[in-house]
């Protein structure tokens, strides 16, 4: 299972989103810090879920990181989040 698949599964389980995109942007960072051959190091997540409705921006980011867990987050060099309800 790829990291993108792991991210998708964790976020679907935690938030039952109406919309979810997990985009591997690693190739755009070739030659930069944290780049890993084969990708799986830089991701953009676009997620829309009612669960985020009453959360502040910081709380939303913390909730996503908690859902992913420290092991998976530790394997990702960069994670850009676009979160809304």
Helices and strands as residue ranges (DSSP letters): H 3-15, E 19-24, G 26-29, E 42-48, G 50-52, H 57-74, E 78-84
